[in-house]
Amino acid sequence: MTQDFRISRRGLLAMAGAGLAAASFPETIFAQSGKVLIIASGQDIPNFDPHTSSGYSASFLMRNI
C-alpha cells in the first residue's frame, strides 16, 4: 500500500512562508521562559482554596493548575 503525498506549489510556498515567519521571531515563540503562570478569567474568583470553592470558574482553575 503506497501513499501519494503531493504538495502543490501554493502549499509549498505557504509552508516556506510559515517556516520563515516562525524562524524570524524565536523569542516570541519561546516567550514563556519564566515560572509565572498567567490565567485570564471572565469571572472574578474570590477564593483559591479548593475546599471552599464551588463555582465553575474556581473549579476549572483548580483542575488546570
PDB file as gemmi writes it, atoms N, CA and C in Angstrom:
CRYST1    1.000    1.000    1.000  90.00  90.00  90.00 P 1                      
ATOM      1  N   MET A   1       0.831  -1.165   0.000  1.00  0.00           N  
ATOM      2  CA  MET A   1       0.000   0.000   0.000  1.00  0.00           C  
ATOM      3  C   MET A   1       0.891   1.248   0.000  1.00  0.00           C  
ATOM      4  N   THR A   2       0.862   1.991  -1.047  1.00  0.00           N  
ATOM      5  CA  THR A   2       1.670   3.198  -1.128  1.00  0.00           C  
ATOM      6  C   THR A   2       0.780   4.413  -0.965  1.00  0.00           C  
ATOM      7  N   GLN A   3       1.350   5.427  -0.376  1.00  0.00           N  
ATOM      8  CA  GLN A   3       0.622   6.682  -0.200  1.00  0.00           C  
ATOM      9  C   GLN A   3       1.263   7.727  -1.079  1.00  0.00           C  
ATOM     10  N   ASP A   4       0.430   8.513  -1.690  1.00  0.00           N  
ATOM     11  CA  ASP A   4       0.906   9.542  -2.598  1.00  0.00           C  
ATOM     12  C   ASP A   4       0.802  10.895  -1.900  1.00  0.00           C  
ATOM     13  N   PHE A   5       1.939  11.445  -1.510  1.00  0.00           N  
ATOM     14  CA  PHE A   5       1.959  12.747  -0.855  1.00  0.00           C  
ATOM     15  C   PHE A   5       2.372  13.787  -1.884  1.00  0.00           C  
ATOM     16  N   ARG A   6       1.417  14.531  -2.349  1.00  0.00           N  
ATOM     17  CA  ARG A   6       1.714  15.578  -3.316  1.00  0.00           C  
ATOM     18  C   ARG A   6       1.510  16.934  -2.665  1.00  0.00           C  
ATOM     19  N   ILE A   7       2.429  17.823  -2.929  1.00  0.00           N  
ATOM     20  CA  ILE A   7       2.339  19.181  -2.414  1.00  0.00           C  
ATOM     21  C   ILE A   7       2.256  20.118  -3.606  1.00  0.00           C  
ATOM     22  N   SER A   8       1.266  20.971  -3.578  1.00  0.00           N  
ATOM     23  CA  SER A   8       1.129  21.933  -4.669  1.00  0.00           C  
ATOM     24  C   SER A   8       2.136  23.070  -4.479  1.00  0.00           C  
ATOM     25  N   ARG A   9       2.296  23.860  -5.499  1.00  0.00           N  
ATOM     26  CA  ARG A   9       3.210  24.989  -5.429  1.00  0.00           C  
ATOM     27  C   ARG A   9       2.759  25.982  -4.363  1.00  0.00           C  
ATOM     28  N   ARG A  10       1.453  26.205  -4.282  1.00  0.00           N  
ATOM     29  CA  ARG A  10       0.920  27.117  -3.265  1.00  0.00           C  
ATOM     30  C   ARG A  10       1.145  26.564  -1.860  1.00  0.00           C  
ATOM     31  N   GLY A  11       0.957  25.263  -1.704  1.00  0.00           N  
ATOM     32  CA  GLY A  11       1.190  24.647  -0.399  1.00  0.00           C  
ATOM     33  C   GLY A  11       2.643  24.747   0.029  1.00  0.00           C  
ATOM     34  N   LEU A  12       3.548  24.531  -0.914  1.00  0.00           N  
ATOM     35  CA  LEU A  12       4.971  24.631  -0.622  1.00  0.00           C  
ATOM     36  C   LEU A  12       5.352  26.053  -0.234  1.00  0.00           C  
ATOM     37  N   LEU A  13       4.840  27.036  -0.972  1.00  0.00           N  
ATOM     38  CA  LEU A  13       5.137  28.429  -0.647  1.00  0.00           C  
ATOM     39  C   LEU A  13       4.531  28.829   0.694  1.00  0.00           C  
ATOM     40  N   ALA A  14       3.347  28.323   0.995  1.00  0.00           N  
ATOM     41  CA  ALA A  14       2.718  28.633   2.282  1.00  0.00           C  
ATOM     42  C   ALA A  14       3.527  28.046   3.432  1.00  0.00           C  
ATOM     43  N   MET A  15       3.990  26.804   3.273  1.00  0.00           N  
ATOM     44  CA  MET A  15       4.803  26.187   4.325  1.00  0.00           C  
ATOM     45  C   MET A  15       6.143  26.899   4.481  1.00  0.00           C  
ATOM     46  N   ALA A  16       6.748  27.301   3.367  1.00  0.00           N  
ATOM     47  CA  ALA A  16       8.018  28.019   3.436  1.00  0.00           C  
ATOM     48  C   ALA A  16       7.833  29.372   4.112  1.00  0.00           C  
ATOM     49  N   GLY A  17       6.751  30.064   3.793  1.00  0.00           N  
ATOM     50  CA  GLY A  17       6.471  31.349   4.438  1.00  0.00           C  
ATOM     51  C   GLY A  17       6.217  31.200   5.924  1.00  0.00           C  
ATOM     52  N   ALA A  18       5.486  30.170   6.307  1.00  0.00           N  
ATOM     53  CA  ALA A  18       5.232  29.934   7.732  1.00  0.00           C  
ATOM     54  C   ALA A  18       6.528  29.585   8.459  1.00  0.00           C  
ATOM     55  N   GLY A  19       7.386  28.818   7.816  1.00  0.00           N  
ATOM     56  CA  GLY A  19       8.668  28.477   8.430  1.00  0.00           C  
ATOM     57  C   GLY A  19       9.570  29.684   8.591  1.00  0.00           C  
ATOM     58  N   LEU A  20       9.606  30.551   7.590  1.00  0.00           N  
ATOM     59  CA  LEU A  20      10.407  31.768   7.695  1.00  0.00           C  
ATOM     60  C   LEU A  20       9.860  32.702   8.760  1.00  0.00           C  
ATOM     61  N   ALA A  21       8.551  32.812   8.840  1.00  0.00           N  
ATOM     62  CA  ALA A  21       7.952  33.671   9.862  1.00  0.00           C  
ATOM     63  C   ALA A  21       8.258  33.139  11.257  1.00  0.00           C  
ATOM     64  N   ALA A  22       8.188  31.837  11.430  1.00  0.00           N  
ATOM     65  CA  ALA A  22       8.478  31.244  12.740  1.00  0.00           C  
ATOM     66  C   ALA A  22       9.959  31.372  13.090  1.00  0.00           C  
ATOM     67  N   ALA A  23      10.826  31.265  12.103  1.00  0.00           N  
ATOM     68  CA  ALA A  23      12.259  31.339  12.363  1.00  0.00           C  
ATOM     69  C   ALA A  23      12.725  32.764  12.639  1.00  0.00           C  
ATOM     70  N   SER A  24      11.985  33.750  12.160  1.00  0.00           N  
ATOM     71  CA  SER A  24      12.424  35.128  12.342  1.00  0.00           C  
ATOM     72  C   SER A  24      12.054  35.689  13.709  1.00  0.00           C  
ATOM     73  N   PHE A  25      11.162  35.033  14.456  1.00  0.00           N  
ATOM     74  CA  PHE A  25      10.761  35.518  15.775  1.00  0.00           C  
ATOM     75  C   PHE A  25      10.908  34.424  16.835  1.00  0.00           C  
ATOM     76  N   PRO A  26      12.107  33.914  17.084  1.00  0.00           N  
ATOM     77  CA  PRO A  26      12.232  32.824  18.058  1.00  0.00           C  
ATOM     78  C   PRO A  26      11.946  33.262  19.490  1.00  0.00           C  
ATOM     79  N   GLU A  27      12.236  34.534  19.828  1.00  0.00           N  
ATOM     80  CA  GLU A  27      11.969  34.977  21.192  1.00  0.00           C  
ATOM     81  C   GLU A  27      10.473  35.098  21.454  1.00  0.00           C  
ATOM     82  N   THR A  28       9.683  35.308  20.420  1.00  0.00           N  
ATOM     83  CA  THR A  28       8.239  35.361  20.585  1.00  0.00           C  
ATOM     84  C   THR A  28       7.665  33.957  20.720  1.00  0.00           C  
ATOM     85  N   ILE A  29       8.212  33.018  20.009  1.00  0.00           N  
ATOM     86  CA  ILE A  29       7.708  31.647  20.066  1.00  0.00           C  
ATOM     87  C   ILE A  29       8.000  31.024  21.426  1.00  0.00           C  
ATOM     88  N   PHE A  30       9.194  31.257  21.940  1.00  0.00           N  
ATOM     89  CA  PHE A  30       9.594  30.679  23.219  1.00  0.00           C  
ATOM     90  C   PHE A  30       9.517  31.728  24.326  1.00  0.00           C  
ATOM     91  N   ALA A  31       8.435  32.493  24.345  1.00  0.00           N  
ATOM     92  CA  ALA A  31       8.317  33.612  25.277  1.00  0.00           C  
ATOM     93  C   ALA A  31       8.099  33.170  26.709  1.00  0.00           C  
ATOM     94  N   GLN A  32       7.564  31.999  26.943  1.00  0.00           N  
ATOM     95  CA  GLN A  32       7.279  31.563  28.305  1.00  0.00           C  
ATOM     96  C   GLN A  32       8.506  30.908  28.914  1.00  0.00           C  
ATOM     97  N   SER A  33       9.445  31.732  29.347  1.00  0.00           N  
ATOM     98  CA  SER A  33      10.658  31.184  29.934  1.00  0.00           C  
ATOM     99  C   SER A  33      10.644  31.253  31.451  1.00  0.00           C  
ATOM    100  N   GLY A  34       9.779  32.075  32.032  1.00  0.00           N  
ATOM    101  CA  GLY A  34       9.728  32.198  33.482  1.00  0.00           C  
ATOM    102  C   GLY A  34       8.845  31.152  34.115  1.00  0.00           C  
ATOM    103  N   LYS A  35       8.760  31.214  35.440  1.00  0.00           N  
ATOM    104  CA  LYS A  35       7.933  30.267  36.174  1.00  0.00           C  
ATOM    105  C   LYS A  35       6.654  30.943  36.648  1.00  0.00           C  
ATOM    106  N   VAL A  36       6.094  31.796  35.824  1.00  0.00           N  
ATOM    107  CA  VAL A  36       4.875  32.519  36.160  1.00  0.00           C  
ATOM    108  C   VAL A  36       3.767  32.023  35.249  1.00  0.00           C  
ATOM    109  N   LEU A  37       2.661  31.609  35.846  1.00  0.00           N  
ATOM    110  CA  LEU A  37       1.503  31.154  35.088  1.00  0.00           C  
ATOM    111  C   LEU A  37       0.457  32.252  35.119  1.00  0.00           C  
ATOM    112  N   ILE A  38       0.054  32.739  33.969  1.00  0.00           N  
ATOM    113  CA  ILE A  38      -0.953  33.787  33.875  1.00  0.00           C  
ATOM    114  C   ILE A  38      -2.206  33.174  33.285  1.00  0.00           C  
ATOM    115  N   ILE A  39      -3.303  33.287  34.019  1.00  0.00           N  
ATOM    116  CA  ILE A  39      -4.584  32.747  33.575  1.00  0.00           C  
ATOM    117  C   ILE A  39      -5.586  33.884  33.527  1.00  0.00           C  
ATOM    118  N   ALA A  40      -6.237  34.058  32.397  1.00  0.00           N  
ATOM    119  CA  ALA A  40      -7.274  35.075  32.266  1.00  0.00           C  
ATOM    120  C   ALA A  40      -8.624  34.426  32.496  1.00  0.00           C  
ATOM    121  N   SER A  41      -9.455  35.101  33.263  1.00  0.00           N  
ATOM    122  CA  SER A  41     -10.769  34.563  33.581  1.00  0.00           C  
ATOM    123  C   SER A  41     -11.818  35.622  33.301  1.00  0.00           C  
ATOM    124  N   GLY A  42     -12.950  35.191  32.807  1.00  0.00           N  
ATOM    125  CA  GLY A  42     -14.047  36.114  32.548  1.00  0.00           C  
ATOM    126  C   GLY A  42     -14.829  36.467  33.795  1.00  0.00           C  
ATOM    127  N   GLN A  43     -14.593  35.733  34.876  1.00  0.00           N  
ATOM    128  CA  GLN A  43     -15.299  35.974  36.134  1.00  0.00           C  
ATOM    129  C   GLN A  43     -14.295  36.193  37.250  1.00  0.00           C  
ATOM    130  N   ASP A  44     -14.750  36.853  38.295  1.00  0.00           N  
ATOM    131  CA  ASP A  44     -13.904  37.085  39.453  1.00  0.00           C  
ATOM    132  C   ASP A  44     -13.880  35.833  40.323  1.00  0.00           C  
ATOM    133  N   ILE A  45     -12.685  35.379  40.689  1.00  0.00           N  
ATOM    134  CA  ILE A  45     -12.547  34.202  41.544  1.00  0.00           C  
ATOM    135  C   ILE A  45     -12.157  34.705  42.931  1.00  0.00           C  
ATOM    136  N   PRO A  46     -13.062  34.658  43.902  1.00  0.00           N  
ATOM    137  CA  PRO A  46     -12.779  35.252  45.205  1.00  0.00           C  
ATOM    138  C   PRO A  46     -11.847  34.423  46.085  1.00  0.00           C  
ATOM    139  N   ASN A  47     -11.768  33.120  45.867  1.00  0.00           N  
ATOM    140  CA  ASN A  47     -11.029  32.260  46.786  1.00  0.00           C  
ATOM    141  C   ASN A  47     -10.370  31.130  46.002  1.00  0.00           C  
ATOM    142  N   PHE A  48      -9.084  30.884  46.288  1.00  0.00           N  
ATOM    143  CA  PHE A  48      -8.375  29.804  45.600  1.00  0.00           C  
ATOM    144  C   PHE A  48      -8.293  28.531  46.431  1.00  0.00           C  
ATOM    145  N   ASP A  49      -8.931  28.500  47.590  1.00  0.00           N  
ATOM    146  CA  ASP A  49      -8.907  27.317  48.439  1.00  0.00           C  
ATOM    147  C   ASP A  49      -9.789  26.237  47.817  1.00  0.00           C  
ATOM    148  N   PRO A  50      -9.255  25.065  47.488  1.00  0.00           N  
ATOM    149  CA  PRO A  50     -10.079  24.042  46.823  1.00  0.00           C  
ATOM    150  C   PRO A  50     -11.185  23.476  47.704  1.00  0.00           C  
ATOM    151  N   HIS A  51     -11.099  23.667  49.030  1.00  0.00           N  
ATOM    152  CA  HIS A  51     -12.130  23.142  49.919  1.00  0.00           C  
ATOM    153  C   HIS A  51     -13.348  24.048  49.990  1.00  0.00           C  
ATOM    154  N   THR A  52     -13.174  25.329  49.672  1.00  0.00           N  
ATOM    155  CA  THR A  52     -14.306  26.257  49.774  1.00  0.00           C  
ATOM    156  C   THR A  52     -14.815  26.726  48.423  1.00  0.00           C  
ATOM    157  N   SER A  53     -14.076  26.481  47.362  1.00  0.00           N  
ATOM    158  CA  SER A  53     -14.521  26.945  46.044  1.00  0.00           C  
ATOM    159  C   SER A  53     -15.544  25.971  45.473  1.00  0.00           C  
ATOM    160  N   SER A  54     -16.662  26.507  45.031  1.00  0.00           N  
ATOM    161  CA  SER A  54     -17.714  25.639  44.497  1.00  0.00           C  
ATOM    162  C   SER A  54     -18.195  26.071  43.122  1.00  0.00           C  
ATOM    163  N   GLY A  55     -17.756  27.219  42.636  1.00  0.00           N  
ATOM    164  CA  GLY A  55     -18.213  27.702  41.342  1.00  0.00           C  
ATOM    165  C   GLY A  55     -17.456  27.061  40.194  1.00  0.00           C  
ATOM    166  N   TYR A  56     -17.970  27.278  38.996  1.00  0.00           N  
ATOM    167  CA  TYR A  56     -17.352  26.677  37.812  1.00  0.00           C  
ATOM    168  C   TYR A  56     -15.971  27.264  37.554  1.00  0.00           C  
ATOM    169  N   SER A  57     -15.839  28.594  37.663  1.00  0.00           N  
ATOM    170  CA  SER A  57     -14.558  29.225  37.348  1.00  0.00           C  
ATOM    171  C   SER A  57     -13.459  28.764  38.290  1.00  0.00           C  
ATOM    172  N   ALA A  58     -13.757  28.700  39.576  1.00  0.00           N  
ATOM    173  CA  ALA A  58     -12.743  28.275  40.542  1.00  0.00           C  
ATOM    174  C   ALA A  58     -12.388  26.801  40.355  1.00  0.00           C  
ATOM    175  N   SER A  59     -13.376  25.960  40.104  1.00  0.00           N  
ATOM    176  CA  SER A  59     -13.072  24.538  39.920  1.00  0.00           C  
ATOM    177  C   SER A  59     -12.318  24.304  38.615  1.00  0.00           C  
ATOM    178  N   PHE A  60     -12.631  25.062  37.566  1.00  0.00           N  
ATOM    179  CA  PHE A  60     -11.904  24.955  36.301  1.00  0.00           C  
ATOM    180  C   PHE A  60     -10.452  25.378  36.491  1.00  0.00           C  
ATOM    181  N   LEU A  61     -10.240  26.450  37.247  1.00  0.00           N  
ATOM    182  CA  LEU A  61      -8.891  26.917  37.521  1.00  0.00           C  
ATOM    183  C   LEU A  61      -8.109  25.874  38.307  1.00  0.00           C  
ATOM    184  N   MET A  62      -8.721  25.284  39.319  1.00  0.00           N  
ATOM    185  CA  MET A  62      -8.029  24.305  40.141  1.00  0.00           C  
ATOM    186  C   MET A  62      -7.712  23.025  39.368  1.00  0.00           C  
ATOM    187  N   ARG A  63      -8.547  22.650  38.411  1.00  0.00           N  
ATOM    188  CA  ARG A  63      -8.257  21.461  37.602  1.00  0.00           C  
ATOM    189  C   ARG A  63      -7.083  21.687  36.678  1.00  0.00           C  
ATOM    190  N   ASN A  64      -6.855  22.934  36.262  1.00  0.00           N  
ATOM    191  CA  ASN A  64      -5.821  23.215  35.277  1.00  0.00           C  
ATOM    192  C   ASN A  64      -4.497  23.642  35.882  1.00  0.00           C  
ATOM    193  N   ILE A  65      -4.432  23.776  37.177  1.00  0.00           N  
ATOM    194  CA  ILE A  65      -3.163  24.176  37.799  1.00  0.00           C  
ATOM    195  C   ILE A  65      -2.372  22.960  38.171  1.00  0.00           C  
TER     196      ILE A  65                                                      
END                                                                             
